Amino acid sequence: MTAGRADGTGSATNLPVVRVDLVSDIVCPWCYIGFRSFLMGWRERPDVPVALTFRAFQLDPSVPPEGVDRQAGLLAKFGGDFTRFAAASAAVAAAGASVGIQFAMDKAKTLPNTLDCHRLLRWANDAGLGMACAEALFEACHVTGADLTRAETLVEIAETIGMERVLVADLLASDLDRAAIVEEVGTARQMGITSVPCFIFNSRFAVVGGEPATTFIQAIDRAVDEARITSPD
């Protein structure tokens, strides 16, 4: 992403750029919550230029290309314990509401393999459309219940945020960046990342989880202070 304000208007400032690598997976509701919280925190520091880059992670890379039944797949993560699953879902819904997300977990019928989602997000990020793409993918997965196993769904999302429909369709039909995404996921695991979202600030420290906006404000301030110390004027 290009450094600038969270609203995309840019920022004229002498403050150091804060570089944030967001390691996340589209199917993770806490990644959506964390993403929204991060943006809320960033907007409280409008003069700080932030370069946000999305990094791929897959909670379950073994999901087949056609996906799996969403309800069954999610319930399996809780050992088939519906009580635990229901409690976790309620916690997600409450946290989502606090950042303006109205989760509709019953809409989507299929839990996708997110490799192609990450490919699209990578291309959007390179085009300066990463935040718009992330928001659109998260919303499709968790709010509108779109089928993200279908290339046509991803093409429609790409077109909505301003990417070229035919080009994206052709890219998705190819193997471009498949290996790169697999490698990036592997790198995250080698770094010891097992829980997402993971926000890495200036390659120095991380914030893990769907933390409140205040936590991200503090992290941005810390990153700025550390950058000033290491790179004094």
Residue pairs with C-beta under 8 A, 6 or more apart in sequence:
1 51
1 52
1 53
1 125
1 128
1 130
1 131
2 10
2 51
2 128
3 11
3 17
3 49
3 50
3 51
4 10
4 11
4 49
4 50
5 11
5 42
5 43
5 46
6 39
6 42
6 43
6 46
6 50
6 131
7 43
8 131
11 46
11 47
11 48
11 49
13 47
13 48
13 49
15 47
15 48
15 49
15 224
16 49
16 224
16 227
16 228
16 231
17 49
17 50
17 51
17 227
18 48
18 49
18 50
18 51
18 201
18 202
18 220
18 223
18 224
18 227
19 50
19 51
19 53
19 201
19 202
19 203
20 38
20 50
20 51
20 52
20 53
20 199
20 200
20 201
20 202
21 53
21 55
21 199
21 200
21 203
22 35
22 38
22 52
22 53
22 54
22 55
22 197
22 198
22 199
22 200
23 55
23 56
23 57
23 188
23 193
23 196
23 197
23 198
23 199
23 200
24 31
24 34
24 35
24 54
24 55
24 57
24 134
24 196
24 197
24 198
25 31
25 56
25 57
25 58
25 59
25 114
25 196
26 112
26 114
26 117
26 118
26 121
26 137
26 138
26 141
26 148
27 59
27 111
27 112
27 114
27 141
28 59
28 196
28 197
29 92
29 96
29 103
29 105
29 142
30 92
30 95
30 196
30 197
30 209
30 210
31 138
31 196
31 197
31 210
32 96
32 101
32 138
32 141
32 142
33 92
33 95
33 96
33 99
33 101
33 210
34 197
34 199
34 209
34 210
34 211
35 134
35 135
35 138
35 197
36 99
36 100
36 101
37 99
37 210
37 211
37 212
37 213
37 215
37 216
38 199
38 213
38 216
39 131
40 99
40 213
40 216
41 213
41 214
41 215
41 216
41 217
41 219
41 220
42 48
42 50
42 216
42 220
44 213
44 217
45 217
45 220
45 221
48 220
48 224
50 220
52 130
52 131
53 125
53 130
54 121
54 122
54 125
54 130
54 134
55 184
55 188
56 118
56 121
56 122
56 181
56 184
56 185
56 188
57 185
57 188
57 193
57 196
57 198
58 113
58 114
58 115
58 118
58 185
59 196
60 73
61 113
61 115
61 182
61 185
63 73
63 111
63 112
63 113
64 113
65 113
65 149
66 110
66 149
67 110
67 111
67 112
67 113
67 147
67 148
67 149
68 110
68 111
69 109
69 110
69 111
70 105
70 108
70 109
70 110
70 111
73 111
74 85
74 105
74 111
75 82
75 85
77 85
78 84
78 85
78 88
89 105
92 103
92 105
93 103
93 105
95 210
96 102
96 103
96 142
99 213
101 142
101 143
102 143
103 142
103 143
104 142
104 143
104 144
104 145
105 142
106 145
107 143
107 144
107 145
108 141
108 142
108 145
108 146
108 147
109 145
109 147
110 147
110 148
110 149
112 141
112 147
112 148
112 149
113 149
114 148
115 178
115 181
115 182
116 148
116 151
116 154
116 172
117 137
117 148
117 154
118 181
118 184
119 171
119 172
119 176
119 177
119 178
119 181
120 133
120 137
120 154
120 157
120 158
120 168
120 172
121 130
121 133
121 134
121 137
122 177
122 180
122 181
123 158
123 163
123 168
123 171
123 177
124 130
124 132
124 133
124 134
124 158
124 161
124 163
125 133
127 163
129 161
129 162
129 163
132 161
132 162
133 157
133 158
133 161
133 163
136 157
136 160
136 161
137 148
137 157
140 146
140 148
140 153
140 157
141 148
146 153
146 157
147 153
148 154
151 169
151 172
151 173
154 168
154 172
155 165
155 168
155 169
155 172
158 164
158 165
158 168
159 165
159 168
188 198
195 208
195 209
196 208
197 208
197 209
197 210
198 206
198 207
198 208
199 206
199 207
199 208
199 216
199 219
200 206
201 207
201 219
201 220
201 222
201 223
202 223
202 226
202 227
204 223
204 226
205 219
205 222
205 223
207 215
207 216
207 219
